[in-house]
Amino acid sequence: MLSTMEVIYMILIAGELTMGIWGNGFIVLVNCTGWLKRRDVSVIDIILVSLAISRICLLFVISLDGFVICISGDTYAGSKLMSIVDVFWTLSNHSSVWFTSCLSIFYLLKIANISHPFFIWLKLKINRVVLGIFLMSFLTCVIISVSLNEDFWDPFQVSHKENITWEFKVSKIPNGFKLVILNLGAIIPFGLCLTSFLLLLFSLFRHTRQMKLYAIGSRDPSTEAHMRAIKAVIIFLLLFVMYYAVFLVVTSSLLIPQGKLVVMFGGMIAVIFPSSHSFILIMGNSKLREAFLKVLRIVKGFCKRRKPFVPQRILSTRRKKSTKDPLPCPN
C-alpha cells in the first residue's frame, strides 16, 4: 500500500512529466512540420529536435525510476531493470547536456563578433563545425552509456589463467559511485557552455563600447540577439548546476538515513531541468515563439466561444424573477 507521501510524489512527477513532454513535443512537432513544408533542414532545427527527443527520453527514464522505486523499491535495487534504466538515463542525460552545448556554440558562432582569425574561420564554417561537434557528442554519449552496461564486457573476459583477462574494473565499484565517475564527462559540455557564455559577454561588451564610440542607439538587433543568447545560456547553466547537485545527493542517498525520501525529493527537482528548459527554448526562438503564441490564441478563442453551461431550472427561475412586477415604492 502506497503512503500519502508516495502518492503525492507520483502525482507531482506525472504532472511534471506531462508538462515536459508537451513542451519538448511541441518543439519536435513545429520543426518537423517546417521540414515537410520547406523541404529544407537547418542545423539549428536538427539540434533543437535532437535535444527535445533526448529530453523526452530523460523525462521518461526519471519518471519510470521514480514510479518503480515507490511500487517495488526493495526488489528494484540491484536488479536487471535498474541496470537498464541506468544505461538509458546515462545516454539521454549526456545527450541532453551535449546537445545543449552544441546549441550554445551555435549561438556563439552565429551572434558573437570576435576579430580573432580562428573564430572568423569557425564562423565561416559554422554548419560543418556545429554538425561535427554534434556527431562527436552523440558518439561520446553512446560510448559512455555502453560502458555502463556490464554485460557489454562479458565477451572480453577470458577464463584461462595463462591468458590476459579483460575485465571492466569499474563494474566492481558500487553502482552509485560508478554513475558519478562515468557522468563526470558532463563537465566537458558544461565547460563549453560556460566558455560560450563568457565569449558572448565579451562580444556584447565590445559591441556596446563600439556603439557608444560612434554614438549609436543603445538597443539594436545585434544587442538584442546577444541578450537573448546570454539569457538562454545563463538559465541553462543555473538549471544544470541545480540538476547535477540533486543528482549527486540522490546518488549518495544510500549513505543517508531515509534514503528513499531523498530519492523521491531529488526526482521531483531533477525533472524540473528537462521540463522547464524546453519553454525557455521556445521563448528564445522566433519561429517556436510565434507558433506557441498562435496556439495560445487559438486556445483562447476556443475558450471564449464556449458558453458556460447553466441548468434549465436556474434559467426558468431567472425568467420568473424578471417577469415579476416591481414592488410599489412607499409614499
DAZIZI-V520657 format. One record per pair of residues at least 24 apart in sequence whose ideal C-beta (glycine too) atoms are under 10 Angstrom apart, sorted by sequence separation. I is the first residue (numbers start at 0). J is the second residue. If there is no record, write none. Layout:
BEGIN
i:I j:J
i:I j:J
END
This chain:
BEGIN
i:23 j:47
i:26 j:50
i:27 j:51
i:60 j:84
i:63 j:87
i:64 j:88
i:104 j:128
i:105 j:129
i:146 j:170
i:244 j:268
i:245 j:269
i:23 j:48
i:26 j:51
i:27 j:52
i:60 j:85
i:63 j:88
i:104 j:129
i:149 j:174
i:199 j:224
i:200 j:225
i:203 j:228
i:244 j:269
i:245 j:270
i:25 j:51
i:26 j:52
i:60 j:86
i:199 j:225
i:202 j:228
i:203 j:229
i:242 j:268
i:243 j:269
i:245 j:271
i:246 j:272
i:23 j:50
i:24 j:51
i:27 j:54
i:60 j:87
i:61 j:88
i:101 j:128
i:102 j:129
i:105 j:132
i:147 j:174
i:199 j:226
i:202 j:229
i:241 j:268
i:242 j:269
i:245 j:272
i:23 j:51
i:24 j:52
i:26 j:54
i:27 j:55
i:59 j:87
i:60 j:88
i:101 j:129
i:104 j:132
i:105 j:133
i:149 j:177
i:241 j:269
i:242 j:270
i:22 j:51
i:23 j:52
i:26 j:55
i:59 j:88
i:60 j:89
i:101 j:130
i:104 j:133
i:199 j:228
i:200 j:229
i:242 j:271
i:243 j:272
i:23 j:53
i:24 j:54
i:57 j:87
i:60 j:90
i:61 j:91
i:101 j:131
i:147 j:177
i:199 j:229
i:241 j:271
i:242 j:272
i:20 j:51
i:23 j:54
i:24 j:55
i:56 j:87
i:57 j:88
i:60 j:91
i:61 j:92
i:101 j:132
i:102 j:133
i:146 j:177
i:147 j:178
i:241 j:272
i:242 j:273
i:19 j:51
i:22 j:54
i:23 j:55
i:56 j:88
i:59 j:91
i:60 j:92
i:100 j:132
i:101 j:133
i:196 j:228
i:199 j:231
i:200 j:232
i:240 j:272
i:22 j:55
i:23 j:56
i:57 j:90
i:58 j:91
i:100 j:133
i:101 j:134
i:147 j:180
i:195 j:228
i:196 j:229
i:199 j:232
i:200 j:233
i:238 j:271
i:239 j:272
i:20 j:54
i:23 j:57
i:56 j:90
i:57 j:91
i:98 j:132
i:101 j:135
i:147 j:181
i:195 j:229
i:199 j:233
i:238 j:272
i:242 j:276
i:19 j:54
i:20 j:55
i:23 j:58
i:56 j:91
i:57 j:92
i:97 j:132
i:98 j:133
i:101 j:136
i:146 j:181
i:147 j:182
i:196 j:231
i:197 j:232
i:237 j:272
i:238 j:273
i:19 j:55
i:22 j:58
i:55 j:91
i:56 j:92
i:57 j:93
i:97 j:133
i:100 j:136
i:101 j:137
i:196 j:232
i:238 j:274
i:53 j:90
i:54 j:91
i:57 j:94
i:58 j:95
i:99 j:136
i:144 j:181
i:195 j:232
i:196 j:233
i:235 j:272
i:238 j:275
i:239 j:276
i:19 j:57
i:20 j:58
i:53 j:91
i:54 j:92
i:56 j:94
i:57 j:95
i:97 j:135
i:98 j:136
i:143 j:181
i:238 j:276
i:16 j:55
i:19 j:58
i:20 j:59
i:52 j:91
i:53 j:92
i:56 j:95
i:57 j:96
i:97 j:136
i:98 j:137
i:143 j:182
i:193 j:232
i:196 j:235
i:18 j:58
i:19 j:59
i:53 j:93
i:54 j:94
i:55 j:95
i:96 j:136
i:97 j:137
i:143 j:183
i:192 j:232
i:196 j:236
i:17 j:58
i:53 j:94
i:54 j:95
i:97 j:138
i:143 j:184
i:192 j:233
i:195 j:236
i:234 j:275
i:235 j:276
i:238 j:279
i:16 j:58
i:19 j:61
i:20 j:62
i:52 j:94
i:53 j:95
i:94 j:136
i:97 j:139
i:98 j:140
i:142 j:184
i:143 j:185
i:234 j:276
i:15 j:58
i:16 j:59
i:19 j:62
i:52 j:95
i:53 j:96
i:93 j:136
i:94 j:137
i:97 j:140
i:192 j:235
i:193 j:236
i:50 j:94
i:51 j:95
i:53 j:97
i:54 j:98
i:93 j:137
i:96 j:140
i:140 j:184
i:192 j:236
i:235 j:279
i:16 j:61
i:17 j:62
i:49 j:94
i:50 j:95
i:53 j:98
i:54 j:99
i:94 j:139
i:95 j:140
i:139 j:184
i:231 j:276
i:234 j:279
i:235 j:280
i:12 j:58
i:15 j:61
i:16 j:62
i:49 j:95
i:50 j:96
i:52 j:98
i:53 j:99
i:93 j:139
i:94 j:140
i:97 j:143
i:189 j:235
i:193 j:239
i:234 j:280
i:15 j:62
i:16 j:63
i:50 j:97
i:51 j:98
i:90 j:137
i:93 j:140
i:94 j:141
i:189 j:236
i:192 j:239
i:49 j:97
i:50 j:98
i:92 j:140
i:93 j:141
i:139 j:187
i:140 j:188
i:231 j:279
i:12 j:61
i:13 j:62
i:16 j:65
i:49 j:98
i:50 j:99
i:91 j:140
i:93 j:142
i:94 j:143
i:139 j:188
i:230 j:279
i:231 j:280
i:234 j:283
i:12 j:62
i:16 j:66
i:48 j:98
i:90 j:140
i:93 j:143
i:94 j:144
i:189 j:239
i:12 j:63
i:47 j:98
i:50 j:101
i:89 j:140
i:90 j:141
i:92 j:143
i:93 j:144
i:136 j:187
i:188 j:239
i:189 j:240
i:231 j:282
i:232 j:283
i:12 j:64
i:13 j:65
i:46 j:98
i:49 j:101
i:50 j:102
i:92 j:144
i:136 j:188
i:230 j:282
i:231 j:283
i:9 j:62
i:12 j:65
i:13 j:66
i:45 j:98
i:46 j:99
i:49 j:102
i:90 j:143
i:91 j:144
i:230 j:283
i:231 j:284
i:11 j:65
i:12 j:66
i:46 j:100
i:89 j:143
i:90 j:144
i:185 j:239
i:189 j:243
i:46 j:101
i:47 j:102
i:89 j:144
i:90 j:145
i:136 j:191
i:227 j:282
i:228 j:283
i:9 j:65
i:45 j:101
i:46 j:102
i:88 j:144
i:89 j:145
i:132 j:188
i:227 j:283
i:8 j:65
i:9 j:66
i:12 j:69
i:86 j:143
i:87 j:144
i:89 j:146
i:90 j:147
i:185 j:242
i:186 j:243
i:227 j:284
i:8 j:66
i:43 j:101
i:46 j:104
i:47 j:105
i:86 j:144
i:89 j:147
i:185 j:243
i:227 j:285
i:42 j:101
i:43 j:102
i:46 j:105
i:85 j:144
i:86 j:145
i:88 j:147
i:89 j:148
i:132 j:191
i:5 j:65
i:8 j:68
i:9 j:69
i:42 j:102
i:86 j:146
i:87 j:147
i:5 j:66
i:8 j:69
i:9 j:70
i:86 j:147
i:182 j:243
i:185 j:246
i:43 j:105
i:85 j:147
i:86 j:148
i:5 j:68
i:6 j:69
i:42 j:105
i:43 j:106
i:85 j:148
i:86 j:149
i:5 j:69
i:86 j:150
i:182 j:246
i:4 j:69
i:5 j:70
i:82 j:147
i:83 j:148
i:86 j:151
i:182 j:247
i:43 j:109
i:82 j:148
i:2 j:69
i:5 j:72
i:42 j:109
i:82 j:149
i:83 j:150
i:179 j:246
i:1 j:69
i:82 j:150
i:178 j:246
i:179 j:247
i:182 j:250
i:1 j:70
i:178 j:247
i:79 j:150
i:178 j:249
i:179 j:250
i:175 j:247
i:178 j:250
i:179 j:251
i:177 j:250
i:175 j:249
i:176 j:250
i:175 j:250
i:176 j:251
i:174 j:250
i:175 j:251
i:173 j:250
i:175 j:252
i:176 j:253
i:175 j:253
i:174 j:253
i:175 j:254
i:118 j:198
i:173 j:253
i:42 j:125
i:43 j:126
i:46 j:129
i:42 j:126
i:45 j:129
i:46 j:130
i:49 j:133
i:53 j:137
i:104 j:188
i:107 j:191
i:111 j:195
i:118 j:202
i:41 j:126
i:42 j:127
i:45 j:130
i:100 j:185
i:103 j:188
i:107 j:192
i:113 j:198
i:42 j:128
i:43 j:129
i:46 j:132
i:92 j:178
i:96 j:182
i:106 j:192
i:113 j:199
i:42 j:129
i:46 j:133
i:49 j:136
i:53 j:140
i:97 j:184
i:100 j:187
i:101 j:188
i:104 j:191
i:107 j:194
i:108 j:195
i:111 j:198
i:42 j:130
i:45 j:133
i:49 j:137
i:93 j:181
i:96 j:184
i:97 j:185
i:100 j:188
i:103 j:191
i:104 j:192
i:107 j:195
i:111 j:199
i:113 j:201
i:85 j:174
i:89 j:178
i:93 j:182
i:96 j:185
i:99 j:188
i:100 j:189
i:103 j:192
i:106 j:195
i:107 j:196
i:110 j:199
i:111 j:200
i:112 j:201
i:113 j:202
i:46 j:136
i:85 j:175
i:88 j:178
i:92 j:182
i:95 j:185
i:96 j:186
i:97 j:187
i:98 j:188
i:99 j:189
i:100 j:190
i:101 j:191
i:102 j:192
i:103 j:193
i:104 j:194
i:105 j:195
i:106 j:196
i:107 j:197
i:108 j:198
i:111 j:201
i:112 j:202
i:42 j:133
i:93 j:184
i:96 j:187
i:97 j:188
i:100 j:191
i:101 j:192
i:103 j:194
i:104 j:195
i:107 j:198
i:111 j:202
i:112 j:203
i:114 j:205
i:82 j:174
i:85 j:177
i:89 j:181
i:93 j:185
i:96 j:188
i:99 j:191
i:100 j:192
i:103 j:195
i:107 j:199
i:110 j:202
i:111 j:203
i:113 j:205
i:81 j:174
i:85 j:178
i:89 j:182
i:92 j:185
i:95 j:188
i:96 j:189
i:99 j:192
i:100 j:193
i:102 j:195
i:103 j:196
i:106 j:199
i:110 j:203
i:112 j:205
i:88 j:182
i:93 j:187
i:97 j:191
i:100 j:194
i:104 j:198
i:111 j:205
i:112 j:206
i:89 j:184
i:93 j:188
i:96 j:191
i:100 j:195
i:103 j:198
i:107 j:202
i:111 j:206
i:85 j:181
i:89 j:185
i:96 j:192
i:103 j:199
i:110 j:206
i:77 j:174
i:112 j:209
i:76 j:174
i:112 j:221
i:111 j:221
i:110 j:221
i:110 j:223
i:111 j:224
i:112 j:225
i:110 j:224
i:111 j:225
i:109 j:224
i:110 j:225
i:110 j:226
i:110 j:227
i:111 j:228
i:106 j:224
i:110 j:228
i:106 j:225
i:109 j:228
i:110 j:229
i:106 j:227
i:107 j:228
i:106 j:228
i:105 j:228
i:106 j:229
i:103 j:228
i:106 j:231
i:107 j:232
i:102 j:228
i:106 j:232
i:103 j:231
i:102 j:231
i:103 j:232
i:102 j:232
i:99 j:231
i:100 j:232
i:103 j:235
i:99 j:232
i:102 j:235
i:103 j:236
i:100 j:235
i:99 j:235
i:99 j:236
i:96 j:235
i:99 j:238
i:100 j:239
i:99 j:239
i:96 j:239
i:95 j:239
i:96 j:242
i:95 j:242
i:96 j:243
i:92 j:242
i:92 j:243
i:92 j:246
i:88 j:246
i:96 j:272
i:76 j:253
i:92 j:269
i:95 j:272
i:99 j:276
i:106 j:283
i:95 j:273
i:102 j:280
i:92 j:272
i:92 j:273
i:95 j:276
i:99 j:280
i:102 j:283
i:76 j:258
i:91 j:273
i:76 j:259
i:64 j:249
i:72 j:258
i:73 j:259
i:72 j:259
i:69 j:259
i:72 j:262
i:68 j:259
i:72 j:263
i:69 j:262
i:68 j:262
i:69 j:263
i:68 j:263
i:65 j:262
i:69 j:266
i:64 j:262
i:65 j:263
i:68 j:266
i:65 j:265
i:66 j:266
i:65 j:266
i:64 j:266
i:65 j:267
i:61 j:265
i:62 j:266
i:65 j:269
i:61 j:266
i:64 j:269
i:65 j:270
i:61 j:267
i:61 j:269
i:62 j:270
i:61 j:270
i:58 j:269
i:61 j:272
i:57 j:269
i:58 j:270
i:61 j:273
i:57 j:270
i:61 j:274
i:58 j:272
i:57 j:272
i:58 j:273
i:57 j:273
i:58 j:274
i:56 j:273
i:57 j:274
i:54 j:272
i:55 j:273
i:54 j:273
i:58 j:277
i:53 j:273
i:54 j:274
i:51 j:273
i:54 j:276
i:55 j:277
i:50 j:273
i:54 j:277
i:50 j:276
i:51 j:277
i:54 j:280
i:50 j:277
i:51 j:280
i:47 j:277
i:50 j:280
i:51 j:281
i:47 j:280
i:47 j:281
i:47 j:284
i:47 j:286
i:44 j:284
i:47 j:287
i:43 j:284
i:44 j:286
i:43 j:286
i:23 j:273
i:12 j:263
i:15 j:266
i:19 j:270
i:22 j:273
i:23 j:274
i:26 j:277
i:8 j:260
i:11 j:263
i:15 j:267
i:18 j:270
i:19 j:271
i:22 j:274
i:25 j:277
i:26 j:278
i:29 j:281
i:14 j:267
i:15 j:268
i:18 j:271
i:19 j:272
i:20 j:273
i:21 j:274
i:22 j:275
i:23 j:276
i:24 j:277
i:25 j:278
i:33 j:286
i:5 j:259
i:8 j:262
i:9 j:263
i:12 j:266
i:15 j:269
i:16 j:270
i:19 j:273
i:20 j:274
i:22 j:276
i:23 j:277
i:26 j:280
i:30 j:284
i:33 j:287
i:4 j:259
i:5 j:260
i:8 j:263
i:11 j:266
i:12 j:267
i:15 j:270
i:19 j:274
i:22 j:277
i:23 j:278
i:25 j:280
i:26 j:281
i:29 j:284
i:4 j:260
i:7 j:263
i:8 j:264
i:11 j:267
i:14 j:270
i:15 j:271
i:18 j:274
i:19 j:275
i:21 j:277
i:22 j:278
i:25 j:281
i:30 j:286
i:12 j:269
i:16 j:273
i:17 j:274
i:18 j:275
i:19 j:276
i:20 j:277
i:21 j:278
i:22 j:279
i:23 j:280
i:29 j:286
i:30 j:287
i:33 j:290
i:5 j:263
i:8 j:266
i:12 j:270
i:15 j:273
i:16 j:274
i:19 j:277
i:22 j:280
i:23 j:281
i:26 j:284
i:29 j:287
i:32 j:290
i:4 j:263
i:8 j:267
i:11 j:270
i:15 j:274
i:18 j:277
i:19 j:278
i:22 j:281
i:4 j:264
i:7 j:267
i:14 j:274
i:15 j:275
i:18 j:278
i:29 j:289
i:30 j:290
i:26 j:287
i:29 j:290
i:25 j:287
i:28 j:290
i:29 j:291
i:26 j:290
i:22 j:287
i:25 j:290
i:26 j:291
i:29 j:294
i:25 j:291
i:22 j:291
i:25 j:294
END
